[in-house]
């Protein structure tokens, strides 16, 4: 491998942002609708989440705001223009979303939350040594008051993001984080050298997959653990066994950067690739099609 995978593959973002032109989406306002295919050519995708109020629709967190997209291929910006670097839905409350990143004017947002599906946002905490800019962030499905974020070390909140503490050093060459659905102290880390697991809130780590970059890790609402292993494809396991089965790599080239699973249908997945495509799968990642046509 000659391409660095750090910070969610910054090269992919640079390529996407280099295509922006005057009058593009970066200058638009909330409420504008754009084709999903056009959206992915004009900005960089930083996260995905299935809308728990309507699982046919997808939240797309980008460098230029949060979008709400449907299978008709149209995406509406629901937020103001700001850079959502870290992005997670609340695992139980359909209206609550969490994020971090940068406001349009520059600086850092700290840890922010929305209780109206992304239309308005409030800073809950600046975080430790903040305001923070969490590029990797995960809300525990086992206990949603437990939230992890990465900024000058691994930070942990156990009160829904109101207060934070640094709990440990980061795994080398970290790409992504996912909190366990079984235990709030269990955490998974995707890195440039493999997949790691911690059972003590990130203080110590053990290896699960070695020898290849793992570009994402995600816990699905049904408790399944997904990871994308470069050169192998999407893999899946139940947390209790940690025996990974390869689902496939039929994504039309490149690799997966972000994954979201439908809470109403365990077979249905959504993904974003390093090439800016948004895909959907109806068979747990064995095959994929473009989302929105």
LOKE-906195 format. One line per field, with one value per residue: residue number from 1; x, y, z negated of N, C-alpha, C, CB in turn. Coordinates in pm, whole numbers. Glycine has a CB too. Example, Ala and Ser with C-alpha at 12.3 -4.5 7.8 and 13.67 -1.06 7.14 Angstrom:
BEGIN
vomi 1_2
n_east 1319_1285
n_north -569_-225
n_up -780_-708
ca_east 1230_1367
ca_north -450_-106
ca_up -780_-714
c_east 1320_1290
c_north -330_3
c_up -780_-787
cb_east 1131_1408
cb_north -447_-60
cb_up -905_-572
! end
This chain:
BEGIN
vomi 1_2_3_4_5_6_7_8_9_10_11_12_13_14_15_16_17_18_19_20_21_22_23_24_25_26_27_28_29_30_31_32_33_34_35_36_37_38_39_40_41_42_43_44_45_46_47_48_49_50_51_52_53_54_55_56_57_58_59_60_61_62_63_64_65_66_67_68_69_70_71_72_73_74_75_76_77_78_79_80_81_82_83_84_85_86_87_88_89_90_91_92_93_94_95_96_97_98_99_100_101_102_103_104_105_106_107_108_109_110_111_112_113_114_115_116_117_118_119_120_121_122_123_124_125_126_127_128_129_130_131_132_133_134_135_136_137_138_139_140_141_142_143_144_145_146_147_148_149_150_151_152_153_154_155_156_157_158_159_160_161_162_163_164_165_166_167_168_169_170_171_172_173_174_175_176_177_178_179_180_181_182_183_184_185_186_187_188_189_190_191_192_193_194_195_196_197_198_199_200_201_202_203_204_205_206_207_208_209_210_211_212_213_214_215_216_217_218_219_220_221_222_223_224_225_226_227_228_229_230_231_232_233_234_235_236_237_238_239_240_241_242_243_244_245_246_247_248_249_250_251_252_253_254_255_256_257_258_259_260_261_262_263_264_265_266_267_268_269_270_271_272_273_274_275_276_277_278_279_280_281_282_283_284_285_286_287_288_289_290_291_292_293
n_east 83_60_-91_-192_-412_-506_-717_-976_-914_-795_-706_-905_-1100_-975_-958_-1232_-1310_-1159_-1299_-1490_-1674_-1732_-2040_-2127_-2238_-2123_-2184_-2447_-2771_-2963_-3228_-3204_-3226_-3055_-2929_-2835_-2619_-2493_-2431_-2231_-2025_-1960_-1888_-1741_-1808_-1873_-2007_-2280_-2625_-2914_-3244_-3440_-3707_-3804_-3709_-3643_-3502_-3200_-2952_-2691_-2386_-2173_-1893_-2007_-2244_-2547_-2736_-3051_-3166_-3348_-3475_-3544_-3335_-3285_-3142_-3180_-3051_-3054_-2942_-2755_-2470_-2198_-1905_-1934_-1748_-1719_-1990_-2289_-2587_-2831_-2872_-3129_-3319_-3500_-3499_-3269_-2939_-2581_-2273_-1956_-1699_-1640_-1736_-1868_-1729_-1482_-1256_-1347_-1628_-1679_-1849_-2158_-2520_-2833_-3183_-3386_-3372_-3146_-3182_-3137_-2863_-2684_-2417_-2311_-2095_-1758_-1564_-1256_-973_-1082_-1256_-1344_-1269_-1396_-1296_-1329_-1589_-1822_-2131_-2249_-2446_-2524_-2540_-2651_-2570_-2303_-2032_-1781_-1496_-1245_-984_-690_-611_-802_-1125_-1384_-1725_-1966_-2211_-2390_-2253_-2212_-1996_-1645_-1360_-1015_-925_-733_-449_-435_-490_-233_-233_-511_-836_-1119_-1390_-1600_-1852_-1946_-2245_-2308_-2170_-2088_-1827_-1677_-1502_-1431_-1169_-1078_-790_-491_-346_-506_-784_-890_-973_-1106_-1166_-1188_-1278_-1099_-848_-665_-568_-647_-568_-783_-808_-541_-275_-375_-515_-801_-1081_-1322_-1537_-1831_-2116_-2411_-2769_-2884_-2690_-2478_-2136_-1959_-1690_-1463_-1223_-930_-862_-988_-1260_-1599_-1663_-1833_-1953_-2094_-2087_-2040_-1901_-1697_-1611_-1530_-1700_-1665_-1842_-1833_-1696_-1801_-1824_-1788_-1532_-1262_-1293_-1479_-1582_-1767_-2047_-2387_-2663_-2990_-3231_-3473_-3456_-3244_-3098_-3046_-2819_-2628_-2372_-2076_-1827_-1469_-1456_-1662_-1919_-2252_-2395_-2632_-2741_-2922_-2874_-2705_-2459_-2353_-2407_-2428_-2590_-2628_-2732_-3033_-3046
n_north -119_216_435_650_590_750_950_901_865_1107_1187_1114_1296_1536_1515_1519_1771_1935_1960_2152_2436_2786_2901_2655_2387_2458_2719_2730_2721_2605_2383_2367_2148_1878_1652_1325_1206_1430_1565_1405_1459_1715_1759_1631_1326_1253_1089_854_785_595_712_687_743_712_467_444_658_856_1003_1219_1318_1586_1779_2021_2052_1890_1646_1516_1236_1055_752_839_973_1234_1487_1682_1966_1996_2129_2420_2550_2377_2197_1869_1663_1444_1220_1089_901_906_599_517_724_871_1134_1258_1357_1344_1530_1666_1898_2161_2505_2717_2954_2891_2738_2523_2309_2181_1935_1864_1866_1768_1788_1782_1630_1724_1984_2210_2292_2250_2333_2095_2043_2171_1977_1806_2011_2170_2400_2083_1883_1626_1374_1103_928_776_650_463_181_12_168_468_704_688_796_811_995_1129_1332_1480_1248_968_1041_1025_1032_993_1086_1154_1336_1575_1612_1537_1314_1230_909_737_654_667_400_329_500_537_496_461_430_221_169_-98_-301_-460_-406_-118_-52_-173_-142_-88_-54_62_50_147_-83_-293_-445_-365_-443_-321_-381_-221_47_165_179_-31_-251_-522_-735_-812_-846_-866_-731_-589_-278_-157_3_91_51_-78_-103_-269_-207_-454_-571_-685_-693_-507_-468_-314_-461_-386_-508_-747_-710_-640_-752_-954_-1020_-1172_-1018_-1179_-1401_-1320_-1420_-1375_-1341_-1314_-1084_-976_-797_-647_-367_-197_-93_68_138_92_358_453_325_235_85_-45_-4_-136_-347_-597_-688_-478_-239_66_249_451_523_553_684_856_757_664_380_107_-194_-496_-736_-775_-676_-840_-783_-477_-165_153_414_580_573
n_up 0_90_47_-210_-484_-683_-894_-789_-519_-386_-138_44_-25_43_319_386_292_449_680_652_761_839_712_638_419_179_129_82_-88_-375_-292_-19_261_407_651_546_678_779_546_431_601_545_282_-24_-180_-515_-688_-747_-816_-883_-862_-1138_-1159_-909_-731_-466_-399_-414_-617_-531_-618_-554_-423_-383_-526_-658_-492_-377_-232_21_180_426_527_460_255_-30_-187_-531_-739_-853_-668_-752_-859_-907_-1070_-1257_-1308_-1433_-1482_-1748_-1913_-1986_-2002_-1759_-1671_-1754_-1691_-1679_-1658_-1541_-1446_-1216_-1210_-945_-943_-1042_-1287_-1567_-1639_-1880_-2085_-1953_-1936_-1792_-1822_-1647_-1416_-1280_-1192_-1356_-1573_-1881_-2096_-2319_-2480_-2509_-2521_-2620_-2637_-2443_-2212_-2080_-1790_-1683_-1479_-1466_-1618_-1844_-1956_-2225_-2166_-2368_-2595_-2560_-2685_-2701_-2524_-2280_-2164_-1944_-2002_-2051_-2190_-2321_-2407_-2654_-2735_-2987_-3041_-2840_-2681_-2812_-2987_-2968_-2960_-2918_-2833_-2738_-2526_-2167_-1930_-1693_-1382_-1345_-1199_-1224_-1465_-1670_-1902_-2117_-2099_-2307_-2544_-2714_-2768_-2578_-2277_-1933_-1694_-1381_-1189_-1007_-1001_-1076_-1258_-1584_-1928_-2232_-2574_-2788_-2772_-2592_-2703_-2686_-2412_-2189_-1909_-1635_-1356_-1133_-928_-709_-594_-765_-678_-778_-1064_-1206_-1414_-1371_-1405_-1475_-1620_-1485_-1386_-1159_-925_-696_-510_-353_-34_-83_-142_-257_-583_-828_-1157_-1448_-1767_-1991_-1901_-1726_-1483_-1169_-862_-514_-325_-72_214_413_523_729_762_582_228_-80_-293_-480_-666_-708_-874_-828_-1075_-1073_-902_-883_-669_-504_-395_-380_-211_-174_64_129_366_375_417_324_197_188_27_32_-81_-303_-220_-21_244_433_515_679_469_492_766
ca_east 0_131_-186_-221_-555_-535_-825_-1080_-867_-801_-684_-1035_-1168_-909_-1000_-1370_-1322_-1093_-1392_-1587_-1667_-1810_-2183_-2157_-2313_-2059_-2238_-2592_-2832_-3051_-3350_-3176_-3228_-2956_-2922_-2732_-2503_-2424_-2380_-2106_-1920_-1934_-1843_-1684_-1899_-1806_-2084_-2414_-2715_-3050_-3347_-3522_-3848_-3838_-3587_-3611_-3426_-3064_-2879_-2556_-2307_-2072_-1807_-2087_-2374_-2616_-2838_-3152_-3183_-3441_-3448_-3570_-3210_-3276_-3091_-3208_-2972_-3143_-2868_-2674_-2346_-2084_-1832_-1960_-1638_-1772_-2136_-2354_-2725_-2863_-2915_-3267_-3404_-3496_-3484_-3144_-2815_-2462_-2171_-1845_-1638_-1600_-1834_-1827_-1636_-1355_-1252_-1405_-1766_-1699_-1947_-2286_-2633_-2959_-3300_-3490_-3323_-3037_-3212_-3065_-2759_-2640_-2298_-2335_-1971_-1639_-1474_-1128_-883_-1163_-1356_-1288_-1306_-1391_-1304_-1387_-1683_-1916_-2226_-2269_-2583_-2552_-2571_-2632_-2504_-2159_-1993_-1637_-1452_-1100_-924_-576_-631_-937_-1207_-1502_-1832_-2062_-2333_-2453_-2175_-2201_-1861_-1554_-1227_-925_-913_-622_-385_-503_-418_-159_-293_-655_-926_-1260_-1426_-1738_-1879_-2017_-2387_-2323_-2106_-2046_-1682_-1612_-1483_-1356_-1093_-1024_-663_-420_-282_-601_-898_-857_-1082_-1076_-1272_-1178_-1301_-991_-721_-578_-624_-601_-591_-881_-771_-409_-210_-435_-593_-946_-1119_-1438_-1595_-1967_-2208_-2546_-2873_-2911_-2575_-2371_-2015_-1910_-1565_-1418_-1081_-876_-816_-1074_-1398_-1679_-1674_-1939_-1949_-2162_-1988_-2008_-1810_-1587_-1570_-1569_-1730_-1656_-1968_-1805_-1624_-1859_-1867_-1758_-1401_-1235_-1318_-1583_-1538_-1873_-2151_-2505_-2753_-3132_-3277_-3596_-3429_-3104_-3031_-3028_-2706_-2590_-2229_-2011_-1696_-1364_-1476_-1775_-2046_-2334_-2447_-2724_-2740_-3039_-2835_-2596_-2332_-2305_-2415_-2455_-2640_-2622_-2846_-3100_-3039
ca_north 0_343_539_655_579_824_1048_864_879_1249_1203_1108_1423_1641_1501_1563_1915_2005_1975_2257_2552_2900_2876_2517_2361_2519_2852_2715_2736_2496_2374_2340_2008_1846_1508_1255_1188_1559_1593_1335_1519_1851_1769_1509_1261_1220_994_816_728_569_786_592_775_667_395_454_781_850_1126_1222_1425_1625_1895_2141_2043_1761_1628_1413_1186_946_660_910_1031_1376_1514_1818_2009_2030_2209_2527_2504_2357_2074_1761_1566_1329_1220_967_912_842_463_487_841_897_1277_1310_1331_1402_1562_1754_1944_2301_2599_2772_3066_2837_2696_2392_2313_2106_1826_1928_1775_1817_1711_1798_1561_1792_2119_2304_2227_2319_2276_2033_2057_2193_1864_1831_2092_2210_2312_1968_1850_1480_1313_972_942_665_646_324_130_-54_275_588_813_666_844_821_1088_1135_1465_1482_1128_912_1103_950_1094_897_1160_1204_1439_1700_1622_1446_1291_1152_777_656_689_611_304_393_510_513_541_463_373_177_118_-225_-306_-551_-354_20_-40_-240_-48_-142_49_32_119_117_-214_-398_-417_-386_-443_-286_-415_-131_186_218_190_-132_-301_-649_-741_-906_-868_-809_-745_-509_-165_-169_141_128_-47_-32_-194_-255_-211_-591_-616_-739_-613_-499_-398_-326_-496_-355_-626_-861_-666_-622_-872_-944_-1118_-1142_-977_-1283_-1501_-1253_-1503_-1290_-1398_-1213_-1062_-951_-674_-607_-228_-118_-32_147_73_156_449_472_224_251_-30_-16_-65_-213_-457_-631_-718_-357_-156_178_272_552_476_654_752_947_693_613_252_35_-339_-562_-871_-764_-640_-933_-710_-335_-82_295_466_690_560
ca_up 0_91_10_-352_-513_-805_-902_-694_-382_-353_6_111_-49_119_459_398_270_558_791_626_848_791_723_603_298_63_110_74_-219_-414_-214_122_300_509_679_469_765_787_412_408_684_503_144_-81_-275_-641_-768_-703_-916_-837_-935_-1213_-1138_-774_-699_-324_-382_-464_-651_-475_-678_-456_-446_-364_-593_-669_-390_-399_-95_42_290_552_572_424_120_-78_-301_-641_-835_-799_-608_-841_-827_-1001_-1062_-1327_-1297_-1480_-1531_-1876_-1877_-2024_-1981_-1615_-1640_-1808_-1619_-1741_-1558_-1574_-1321_-1200_-1153_-816_-964_-1089_-1426_-1597_-1690_-2003_-2071_-1930_-1924_-1734_-1864_-1544_-1296_-1212_-1143_-1441_-1652_-2002_-2158_-2449_-2556_-2427_-2533_-2686_-2555_-2329_-2150_-2010_-1651_-1678_-1347_-1494_-1729_-1848_-2067_-2263_-2162_-2495_-2689_-2478_-2757_-2683_-2391_-2260_-2061_-1928_-1990_-2142_-2269_-2321_-2509_-2693_-2814_-3042_-3076_-2718_-2614_-2888_-3039_-2900_-3015_-2833_-2896_-2689_-2401_-2050_-1847_-1585_-1248_-1361_-1093_-1262_-1595_-1688_-2036_-2120_-2133_-2420_-2664_-2688_-2783_-2466_-2166_-1820_-1621_-1249_-1171_-883_-1010_-1110_-1346_-1724_-2026_-2370_-2668_-2903_-2727_-2512_-2775_-2625_-2288_-2133_-1764_-1580_-1216_-1112_-799_-602_-645_-785_-650_-859_-1154_-1238_-1481_-1317_-1509_-1520_-1697_-1401_-1371_-1021_-899_-559_-508_-221_39_-114_-127_-378_-665_-928_-1264_-1573_-1866_-2088_-1843_-1656_-1370_-1057_-731_-407_-256_69_249_541_502_848_751_462_100_-159_-399_-581_-656_-794_-862_-848_-1201_-1051_-809_-907_-543_-424_-431_-294_-224_-91_107_143_493_363_449_216_241_100_40_-27_-120_-399_-158_81_370_410_625_648_394_560_911
c_east 86_40_-209_-371_-597_-647_-928_-1041_-881_-779_-816_-1110_-1107_-948_-1141_-1381_-1257_-1187_-1493_-1566_-1751_-1958_-2223_-2225_-2253_-2114_-2389_-2640_-2919_-3178_-3325_-3176_-3131_-2961_-2810_-2605_-2423_-2361_-2243_-1993_-1877_-1882_-1792_-1778_-1821_-1884_-2222_-2494_-2852_-3147_-3439_-3671_-3897_-3715_-3557_-3523_-3295_-3015_-2737_-2484_-2190_-1989_-1887_-2228_-2430_-2730_-2927_-3193_-3278_-3403_-3480_-3445_-3193_-3232_-3118_-3116_-3066_-3075_-2812_-2545_-2239_-2028_-1857_-1851_-1675_-1924_-2190_-2500_-2734_-2917_-3059_-3364_-3394_-3470_-3348_-3024_-2701_-2357_-2059_-1783_-1605_-1717_-1780_-1722_-1498_-1359_-1314_-1542_-1779_-1792_-2086_-2395_-2751_-3072_-3416_-3441_-3229_-3063_-3140_-2972_-2717_-2514_-2335_-2214_-1857_-1546_-1346_-1034_-953_-1170_-1292_-1337_-1292_-1402_-1358_-1470_-1778_-2000_-2257_-2415_-2623_-2594_-2547_-2578_-2353_-2121_-1841_-1606_-1301_-1057_-815_-584_-774_-1014_-1335_-1597_-1925_-2190_-2396_-2382_-2159_-2062_-1775_-1426_-1146_-897_-796_-560_-456_-422_-348_-238_-442_-734_-1068_-1278_-1570_-1753_-1969_-2165_-2411_-2273_-2051_-1896_-1606_-1615_-1398_-1289_-1045_-898_-600_-356_-378_-714_-862_-983_-1028_-1194_-1273_-1182_-1180_-858_-618_-649_-565_-642_-694_-849_-638_-371_-269_-508_-741_-1001_-1247_-1470_-1729_-2042_-2348_-2648_-2907_-2794_-2463_-2256_-1967_-1775_-1532_-1267_-1028_-819_-901_-1220_-1467_-1689_-1776_-1922_-2048_-2055_-1947_-1909_-1684_-1524_-1620_-1588_-1726_-1789_-1946_-1735_-1673_-1916_-1832_-1626_-1387_-1262_-1423_-1522_-1639_-1982_-2264_-2599_-2895_-3180_-3403_-3575_-3280_-3028_-2990_-2917_-2692_-2441_-2186_-1871_-1596_-1379_-1601_-1909_-2118_-2407_-2548_-2716_-2862_-3005_-2709_-2459_-2276_-2307_-2461_-2511_-2627_-2747_-2904_-3088_-2910
c_north 124_458_535_656_669_925_1026_894_1022_1275_1204_1239_1535_1636_1554_1714_1994_2029_2087_2376_2663_2873_2737_2509_2428_2658_2848_2726_2615_2500_2346_2189_1986_1695_1444_1238_1317_1596_1529_1384_1655_1865_1634_1454_1217_1120_970_767_708_648_687_622_731_599_388_576_776_990_1113_1343_1458_1744_2025_2128_1901_1757_1510_1364_1069_861_721_980_1177_1390_1660_1850_2055_2118_2333_2468_2497_2219_1972_1655_1436_1335_1086_993_857_703_429_601_886_1043_1334_1262_1400_1427_1643_1796_2090_2386_2658_2882_3020_2808_2559_2407_2258_1988_1889_1824_1846_1728_1727_1744_1647_1932_2227_2226_2314_2252_2224_2050_2092_2072_1903_1902_2144_2360_2205_1963_1699_1433_1171_983_823_672_501_283_62_46_407_709_801_698_856_922_1097_1279_1475_1365_1079_972_1022_1038_983_964_1225_1319_1568_1720_1512_1428_1212_1020_695_714_618_499_377_390_476_569_558_397_325_119_-4_-209_-391_-492_-216_40_-106_-149_-116_-28_-7_115_81_-21_-326_-349_-455_-383_-403_-324_-326_15_247_232_89_-194_-438_-655_-847_-945_-796_-816_-666_-390_-201_-27_185_16_9_-143_-168_-260_-350_-650_-676_-639_-622_-426_-413_-344_-474_-481_-750_-826_-648_-755_-846_-1054_-1078_-1111_-1091_-1386_-1439_-1344_-1435_-1370_-1287_-1204_-1034_-818_-619_-465_-138_-44_52_67_152_240_462_369_260_135_12_-82_-149_-335_-489_-661_-592_-268_-40_203_388_504_590_732_839_889_653_490_198_-113_-395_-701_-869_-745_-738_-868_-568_-271_64_338_584_685_610
c_up 0_50_-139_-377_-629_-785_-793_-550_-332_-205_81_94_32_265_478_388_383_675_769_718_788_814_685_468_176_34_91_-70_-248_-330_-68_146_415_532_598_551_779_653_391_498_631_360_97_-187_-398_-726_-710_-823_-854_-925_-1006_-1203_-1002_-718_-550_-296_-461_-500_-597_-533_-586_-505_-441_-420_-595_-568_-427_-261_-92_161_426_603_539_279_84_-194_-411_-744_-770_-741_-718_-814_-937_-986_-1132_-1324_-1341_-1514_-1673_-1845_-1912_-1993_-1836_-1581_-1680_-1727_-1693_-1634_-1621_-1443_-1326_-1152_-1024_-832_-1010_-1238_-1442_-1662_-1831_-1978_-2064_-1912_-1860_-1784_-1765_-1410_-1213_-1164_-1224_-1533_-1769_-2054_-2297_-2539_-2462_-2426_-2603_-2589_-2431_-2306_-2062_-1866_-1639_-1533_-1356_-1622_-1726_-1974_-2098_-2248_-2293_-2602_-2617_-2553_-2748_-2540_-2388_-2149_-2060_-1904_-2096_-2241_-2257_-2437_-2530_-2771_-2862_-3089_-2953_-2652_-2690_-2947_-2979_-2980_-2914_-2902_-2846_-2564_-2286_-1988_-1732_-1455_-1250_-1244_-1145_-1398_-1591_-1828_-2028_-2151_-2258_-2551_-2634_-2701_-2669_-2343_-2059_-1744_-1488_-1229_-1038_-884_-1049_-1198_-1489_-1809_-2163_-2458_-2790_-2861_-2657_-2582_-2722_-2506_-2253_-1986_-1729_-1436_-1193_-965_-685_-664_-658_-780_-719_-954_-1201_-1311_-1428_-1430_-1559_-1598_-1616_-1391_-1226_-1018_-751_-560_-366_-157_16_-95_-261_-452_-776_-1032_-1372_-1678_-1959_-2033_-1784_-1550_-1242_-928_-628_-335_-107_89_382_530_620_841_626_336_23_-271_-512_-556_-752_-768_-898_-978_-1185_-963_-816_-779_-466_-480_-332_-316_-135_-60_113_272_494_399_322_269_142_130_-28_-80_-209_-334_-57_219_342_536_583_575_469_710_970
cb_east -94_189_-319_-156_-590_-412_-770_-1207_-944_-698_-593_-1120_-1163_-758_-992_-1456_-1260_-973_-1465_-1579_-1714_-1766_-2228_-2030_-2323_-1910_-2203_-2635_-2915_-3086_-3427_-3041_-3370_-2812_-2900_-2783_-2546_-2522_-2479_-2125_-1968_-2056_-1957_-1544_-1972_-1783_-2095_-2407_-2726_-3083_-3429_-3480_-3871_-3884_-3595_-3739_-3510_-2971_-2879_-2559_-2256_-2139_-1694_-2095_-2471_-2669_-2773_-3276_-3048_-3581_-3526_-3681_-3198_-3411_-2939_-3356_-2873_-3195_-2756_-2642_-2301_-2125_-1680_-2103_-1511_-1720_-2181_-2281_-2823_-2967_-2827_-3274_-3364_-3626_-3593_-3129_-2825_-2407_-2232_-1739_-1729_-1482_-1869_-1948_-1694_-1243_-1324_-1312_-1856_-1756_-1936_-2279_-2674_-2953_-3346_-3529_-3440_-2997_-3362_-3164_-2637_-2752_-2183_-2369_-1939_-1564_-1443_-1065_-759_-1300_-1454_-1324_-1215_-1504_-1167_-1275_-1762_-1842_-2357_-2223_-2598_-2431_-2486_-2761_-2549_-2120_-2061_-1577_-1514_-1054_-1031_-570_-595_-934_-1240_-1463_-1910_-1999_-2303_-2590_-2235_-2304_-1859_-1522_-1236_-793_-1039_-667_-235_-530_-514_-23_-220_-705_-925_-1348_-1406_-1779_-1945_-1953_-2468_-2250_-1994_-2118_-1640_-1681_-1416_-1448_-973_-1129_-567_-314_-169_-530_-1026_-758_-1150_-1043_-1258_-1051_-1339_-1029_-743_-539_-599_-659_-459_-1021_-882_-305_-211_-533_-577_-983_-1135_-1559_-1500_-2043_-2202_-2575_-2998_-2943_-2618_-2426_-1905_-2013_-1449_-1458_-1059_-769_-676_-1050_-1475_-1819_-1535_-2079_-1807_-2254_-2041_-2134_-1882_-1480_-1627_-1465_-1867_-1543_-2044_-1932_-1473_-1969_-1803_-1866_-1373_-1318_-1188_-1679_-1511_-1931_-2096_-2577_-2706_-3217_-3302_-3701_-3472_-3095_-3121_-3159_-2577_-2675_-2150_-2009_-1707_-1228_-1484_-1751_-2025_-2434_-2333_-2869_-2611_-3150_-2809_-2592_-2234_-2389_-2511_-2326_-2790_-2603_-2805_-3048_-3153
cb_north 1_369_522_778_436_895_1189_936_784_1326_1092_992_1459_1631_1354_1497_1953_1928_1845_2302_2518_3030_2904_2434_2216_2527_2939_2582_2867_2503_2498_2402_1963_1892_1482_1119_1139_1670_1543_1188_1533_1930_1818_1537_1141_1346_1042_706_819_416_879_591_923_787_257_462_903_784_1151_1228_1384_1659_1898_2174_2134_1739_1606_1466_1146_999_533_1011_1014_1446_1482_1832_2122_1904_2127_2634_2598_2374_2103_1699_1624_1322_1252_910_837_927_365_455_956_854_1355_1269_1380_1310_1639_1683_1916_2312_2711_2827_3163_2934_2798_2312_2236_2197_1724_2020_1720_1817_1755_1946_1517_1713_2144_2392_2194_2318_2381_1885_1928_2315_1806_1698_2011_2158_2395_1838_1926_1418_1313_862_1078_531_725_300_31_-132_266_625_815_519_981_681_1225_1045_1581_1616_1154_758_1247_826_1201_820_1265_1245_1468_1702_1615_1497_1215_1230_700_517_654_720_197_324_417_574_442_393_476_72_227_-318_-363_-679_-450_113_-101_-375_85_-223_99_60_87_222_-209_-510_-494_-279_-581_-135_-557_-160_272_347_168_-242_-201_-769_-770_-847_-816_-881_-883_-594_-43_-242_159_161_-79_10_-176_-366_-146_-679_-714_-773_-659_-427_-452_-201_-644_-244_-656_-908_-763_-568_-912_-953_-1131_-1261_-863_-1352_-1580_-1208_-1649_-1181_-1469_-1247_-946_-954_-700_-707_-173_-21_52_273_60_52_585_617_84_389_-146_-66_42_-124_-421_-748_-802_-278_-238_307_146_691_408_589_651_1063_571_721_152_87_-400_-573_-957_-888_-622_-1060_-780_-263_-117_378_507_818_632
cb_up -120_228_86_-416_-545_-853_-892_-727_-291_-433_60_57_-196_105_504_292_137_604_814_480_990_862_859_602_276_85_227_133_-227_-563_-227_165_340_467_829_421_902_832_307_427_827_516_53_-141_-210_-720_-910_-593_-1042_-840_-838_-1358_-1155_-682_-753_-241_-425_-360_-806_-318_-821_-323_-343_-217_-525_-813_-253_-483_-36_58_272_534_717_446_110_-119_-261_-707_-898_-907_-492_-991_-811_-978_-1124_-1471_-1152_-1602_-1438_-1959_-1944_-2170_-2078_-1552_-1708_-1954_-1470_-1852_-1440_-1668_-1205_-1102_-1254_-742_-1065_-1059_-1514_-1689_-1599_-2112_-2191_-1808_-2062_-1577_-2005_-1531_-1211_-1100_-1147_-1525_-1565_-2109_-2167_-2432_-2635_-2477_-2397_-2736_-2514_-2344_-2067_-2083_-1545_-1765_-1278_-1509_-1721_-1841_-2032_-2407_-2046_-2542_-2820_-2416_-2904_-2719_-2358_-2225_-2082_-1812_-2006_-2218_-2414_-2330_-2470_-2774_-2731_-3157_-3182_-2748_-2484_-3001_-3193_-2761_-3151_-2803_-2875_-2664_-2404_-1947_-1792_-1565_-1151_-1492_-976_-1155_-1708_-1580_-2122_-2221_-2016_-2391_-2713_-2781_-2915_-2435_-2214_-1725_-1705_-1136_-1287_-858_-1108_-1178_-1299_-1772_-2033_-2383_-2710_-2981_-2844_-2459_-2925_-2728_-2174_-2212_-1691_-1588_-1117_-1198_-763_-516_-552_-922_-503_-770_-1275_-1109_-1637_-1213_-1457_-1400_-1795_-1259_-1469_-930_-988_-474_-555_-230_2_-256_-43_-343_-726_-862_-1322_-1618_-1947_-2131_-1738_-1757_-1383_-1035_-731_-309_-319_149_255_586_376_871_872_462_18_-218_-342_-577_-688_-769_-953_-727_-1302_-990_-662_-1000_-457_-417_-436_-325_-190_-162_244_138_605_446_540_163_260_117_-19_76_5_-485_-261_80_471_366_661_774_250_511_973
! end
